[in-house]
């Protein structure tokens, strides 16, 4: 097996990871971690662009973010299902990449692919650790994170990752790699239009979450399990 991945984002479509957690991927790479993106589909149902074009854009975006492993599961866009076949496909990639931490879409979404990608990937994370499941080398991620970027429902983040100015610029550069999808665009996926250009919407969102932790930019995440704080004296973010 090749060297394991430290942080893997599993997304329904090319560009989802860059939009929701691109700054976190850039930050992790800068910290010396091996990062990866697994896109479940090629985005072939998109109104603009082609799967071939989006694959090239994804490769450029991964390079911008310092991502060392970019994979595509080849599942059907707009036809994702949490089936035995799909779970086995994702399990194979998890066993190949062996990530310690996985970022998934949040379980509630307007886009059915995003909802299904979340549950499918979570189930696959569990199954990958069963040594009798289709043979192979059993491995299971230690931590599952759910990205909360651009959500309208009132879900309070478990934590926010601070994103520096340079990491923000990396994220924006990665998003701009998807010219077929976002050039002159004011919306994308879960990002609803407000009249602002898309890049301004991303900046507004990231500045808001950054302000919650007293940082220039931030990306929000949710965990189902309680977070352990070993040192309450050294907690960041001033209360008043």
N, C-alpha and C positions, 0 to 999 in steps of 0.2 A: 504494500500500500504506500502511496505517496505521502509526503508530510501532511499531517492533519491541518484543517482550517480552524482558526480560532473563532472567527465570527462569520456566519453565513446568513445572508438574507434570502429567503425564499419568497418569490413574488409571482403573481399570476401572469404578468405581461412584462416584456422589456419596457423600461422607463419607470415602473412602479417603485422599485428599490431606490432609484436615484431621487425620485420625488419625495419619498417618505423618510428615508434614512440615509441619504447620500452623505450628509455631513458626519454622521456617526461612523459610516464606513471609512471616510477620509480620515477622521480622527484616530480610529483604531489602527489604520495603516501607518499613520504618522507615529503612533506609539510602538510600532514594531510588530504588530500582530498580522497574521496572515488572514486576509479577508476574501470572501467569495460571494457570488450571486448565482442563485439557481432560479432561472425563469421557467415557469411550468409550461408556458405556451410561447409561440412565436408572434402572437398578436396579429394573426392573419385576418381577423375580422374587423380590424380598424378601418375607418373610413379613408384615412390617408396613409400613404406609404405601402410598402410590400414587406413580407417576411424577410426577404433577402436584404432589403434596405435597413430594416430595423436591427437585423443581426449585426450589420456593419456599424450602425450607430451604437449598439450595446457594447461592442468591442472597444470603440473609441471612448465611451463613457467609463468603462471599467478601467481603462488605462489612466484616465484623468483622476479617478478616485484611488488609484493604487491597488485595485482589486487583482489578486493573483490567480483566482479561479472563477471563470465564467462558464456556466453550463446551461443547457436548455433541455428540459425533459421531453419536449415534443408532444405534449398533450394538446387537445383541441381547444382553441380559443372559443369562448362563448359556449362551450360544451363540457366544461370541467365537471367531473363528478367524483365523489368520494367512493370509488369502486375498488374492488380487490386488485384489478389490473393497475389502476392509477397509484394505489398505495404501494404496490410492489415496485413500480417505476421510481417513486420518490425514495423508497427504502434503499434501492440500489445506489442512488446518488448520495444518500446520507452515509452509507457504508463506505463509499469511495472517498468522500471528503472528510468524514469523521469530525464534524464541527463540535466545538465545546459549547458555543452559544449560538442560538438560532433566532433570527428576527422573522416574525410572521405578520401578515396583515391582521388587523383586528377582526374579531369574529362577526361583527355587525357591519354591514356595508350595503349600499344601494346596488352595487355591481355583484351579480351572483357569482362571478368568477372569484372575486375577492373573498366573499364569505366561504365558498367551498375550498379555496386555496388554504384558508386558515385551518379549517377542520381536517382536511385531507393531510396537510403537512404535520399537524399536531399528532394525528393518528400514526402517520408514518414514523415520526420521531420515536414513538413508543415501540412500534413493531420492529424497528431497526435494532432494538436491543434484545430481541428474542432470538436466541441462537438457533432454535428449531424452525424459525420462520424463513422458509425457502433457502435454508442453508446460508452459507456466506459467513463473514466475520461480523459478529454481533457488536454493535456500538450504539450508544444513545447519547444525544446532547445532554449536557449537565443543566443548561438553562434555556428556557424559551421566553422571549420577549415579544410583545405585541406593539407595533407602531400605532400611535394615535394621531399622527399628523392629519390636519384638515378635517377633523371630525366635527360634526354639529351636535351630536348627542353629548350630554353632560357627564363625560367620563373623566374623572380627575386622574392625571398621570401618577403612576407610582414613583416615577423619577423623570428628570429631564437631563439629557446629555448636553453639557456646554459645548457650543460650537464657536470656534474662533473666526475672526474675519477671513483669514486665508482658507480655512476649511469651508466656510460659507461660499467663498468664491469658487472653490473646487466643485462644490455641489452644483452651483449655478452653471459652471462650465460643462459639467456632466449632463445636466438637463438640456443645455443648448445643443449637445451632440445629437439630440433627437429632433433635428430640424423638420423631418417629415411629419412629426406629430405636433410640435409646439411653436414653430415659427409663426409669429403674428397671432398667437393664440391667447385667449383670455380665460380658458378653463382646461381642466384635464382630470379625468377620473373622478375622484372625490372632491376636487377643487372646483367649486362653483363660481361662475363669473360674477364680478362686482363692478365691471367697467375698467378695472385696472388691467394692465398687461400681466400675463401669467407670472413673469419673474418678480414683479412687484407684489403679487399675491403671496408668493413663496416667502419673500423677504418680510412682509407684514406678519405672516404666521410665525416665522422663526424668531423675529424680534419679540413678539408677544411671549412665546415660551421662554426665550432667553431672559426676559424681564422678570419672570417668576423665580428665577434662580440668581438674579442680579448679574446676568451675563449679557453680552451683545446679542447672541443668537442661541437657540436651543432646539432640540428635537425631543418630543415627548414619547414615553413608553409606559406600558402597563404590564404588570406581572400578576398572575393568579395567586401565587404564593406570597406570604408575608416576607418583607425584606428584613434582614438582620442588621442591626447597627451595633457593632462591637465597641464603639467609643463615642458616647454621647457628648463628651467634652469637645471633641474635634469636628462636630457636625458643621458643614458649611451652610451658607445662606442665612444672613442676619434676619432676626425676627422683627425688629422694630428700630 
